[in-house]
Amino acid sequence: MAHEYSVQIHDWISKKFKNAKQEIELAKKQNNSNSKSYYNGQLQELSDIRQYLTDQVDLETQKYY
């Protein structure tokens, strides 16, 4: 069951990554530096979470993203 949860968590993170990147592009087009900074911060947090999962939780034989 843990494997299934890891897959779901990585899928959720990937969706959040995609959304944040889309929002960054929109912020660039609108020249909105506040939104751009916010979503860049979200990307960093998501990267940190993904790295933690890779280092501490995920199966060593499996890549989820």
C-alpha positions in Angstrom: 0.0 0.0 0.0 2.9 2.4 0.7 3.9 2.2 -2.9 0.5 3.3 -4.1 0.5 6.3 -1.7 4.0 7.3 -3.0 2.7 7.2 -6.6 -0.3 9.4 -5.6 1.8 11.9 -3.8 4.2 12.2 -6.7 1.3 12.7 -9.1 -0.1 15.4 -6.9 3.4 17.1 -6.7 3.7 16.9 -10.5 0.3 18.5 -11.0 1.2 21.3 -8.6 4.5 21.8 -10.5 2.7 22.1 -13.8 0.2 24.6 -12.3 3.0 26.7 -10.8 4.9 26.8 -14.1 1.8 27.9 -15.9 1.2 30.6 -13.4 4.8 31.8 -13.7 4.3 32.2 -17.4 1.1 34.1 -16.9 2.8 36.4 -14.4 5.6 37.0 -16.9 3.1 38.0 -19.5 1.3 40.3 -17.1 4.6 41.6 -15.7 3.5 40.7 -12.2 6.6 40.2 -10.2 4.7 39.4 -6.9 2.9 36.4 -8.5 6.1 35.3 -10.2 8.0 35.3 -6.9 5.2 33.5 -5.1 5.0 30.6 -7.7 8.8 30.4 -7.8 8.7 29.9 -4.1 6.1 27.2 -4.5 8.3 25.4 -7.1 11.2 25.5 -4.6 9.0 24.0 -1.8 7.7 21.3 -4.1 11.2 20.5 -5.1 12.3 20.2 -1.5 9.3 17.9 -0.7 10.1 15.7 -3.7 13.8 15.5 -2.7 12.8 14.6 0.9 10.5 11.9 -0.3 13.2 10.6 -2.7 15.8 10.5 0.1 13.8 9.3 3.0 10.6 7.5 1.9 10.6 6.3 -1.6 11.7 2.8 -2.6 15.3 2.8 -3.8 14.4 0.7 -6.8 11.6 3.0 -8.0 11.5 6.5 -9.7 8.1 8.1 -9.5 8.6 11.2 -11.5 
